[in-house]
Amino acid sequence: MKKTLLSMALAAAAFGTQIEVDVNGHPESVLVHGKKAYVSNVGQELKPTDKDGDGYISLLNTKGEIVNKSFLTGLNAPKGLAFIGNTLYIADIDEVKGFDVTTKKQVFSLVFQGINFLNDITVKNRHTLIVSATDSGKIYEVNLKNKTYKTIADLPTANGVLYTKEKLYALMLAKTPENMFGGRGKLVEINLKTGVVIPLAKAEGILDGIQKVGDTLYFSDWVKMEKAGVIHTYNLKSKTESDVKLDPIAGPADFWIDTKANTIWIPKMIEGKVLIAPLP
């Protein structure tokens, strides 16, 4: 019966409706890579800075079926994800970890001193990552070859980061670090040569994940700590703003847009589920 219901749900998804996948715990980030989807989960309790060892990565297929709920285990509070080659890089509190997804063996580790809230990761090139740290209010560039990092920008409550076409876009979780979930965070562009921060959209909120399709930036906003979250859009050419037509979400975190399937995968962090919906 369960298999039949799942098949019906997947068939419905193919015709334009949305489905939800229960991954339990508190999913933070989704990354579709090839024919697989990876979901980071901070664990059974919503404690993003606790080194409790109950964090994990779930593996799904692109139909939304769970292949392995506990694909990678023993993590603390994994958040942002990025792929280079066959290596999945994970931001885990104070450490960027890399795992070979074929063998599931850890092949990279870099600890950030004095940091307790590494958040998102984006790829600059095959030897370089860009990582945000919400607690330090800094964005770092990571050299994978010599395992070093350096500050490239200051951004209070830095959260989502996206590097594309030699530009870095970033989000603030809140206006001030003293009130992390107080809202009024902004979408910005950062000049990588000077570190200058340029505000973009007018929308403010508890901002988390960011993606880009064509000239449009998509970014998530929790709004508040309940079922109220939305996905905003900002067109870089026309400067127009709007919201994606979805039901309110409880904790829309670091989402992914699958441009091949024209779907958006949104971790509902408070609910322990991943929403897969057609992208309008």
C-alpha positions, 0 to 999 in steps of 0.5 A: 500500500505504501509503495502504491501511494508513493508511486501515485505521488510521484506520478502526480509530481510528474504532472505538475503537483508537489510532493513531500519526502519525510527525512526526519530530524531537521534537514538544512540543505539539498543538493541535486547532483546527477541522478541523486539528491543529497540532504544534510540534516542537523539531527533530531534536535534543532541545535545547529551549533551542537557537536552531538554527532547525530547529524547525517546526510540522506541520499534520494533519487531525483524522483524523491524516493529515499535511497539511503536515509543515513547515507553519511552519519557521525556528523554534528550539524551539517549544513551547506553542501557542494560538489567538486568531482566525486567529493561532497563538501559539507559545512559542519559547525567549525569544519569543512569535510569532504567525502568520496561519495562512492566509498563514503570515506572522508578525504578532506578536513579543514577546521576553522579556529574560533568558529561555531557556525559554518553555514553555506558553501559555494564552488568558485573553481575546482580548487576553491570553495567559498564558505560563510560563517554566521557567527563570525559574520565573515565569508571565507575562501578555502584553498583545497590544495593547501588546506588554508582559508582566508577572509574575503568579506565581512557580512554580519550573520552571513548565511547563503552564498552563491558564486556564479559568473565571477560574481558572489551573491550572499544573504544575511540571516538577520540585521544584527548578530545579537538577534540571529532570528530577528529578521531584516536580513538582506540580499547582497552582491559582494565585490570579490576584489574590494570586499565591498557589499552592495545591497540588492533587493528591497525584501528583508527577512530571516534569509537562508538559501540562494540559487540563480536561474537565468537573470533571476535570483531565488532566495528563501525567507523563514519570515518567522519560526513557524509555517510562514516561510517563502521563496523570494525572487529578484531579477538582476536586469529588471530589478523587479521582485516577487514571490514563488507561488507556494504554500507557507513553509516551516523553515525553508533553508538551503534549497536547490533548483533542478533546472533540468526537471524544472523543480525546486527542492526545499528543506522544511527544516522545522518539519523534517521534510523536503518539499519537491515542487514544480518551479513556476 
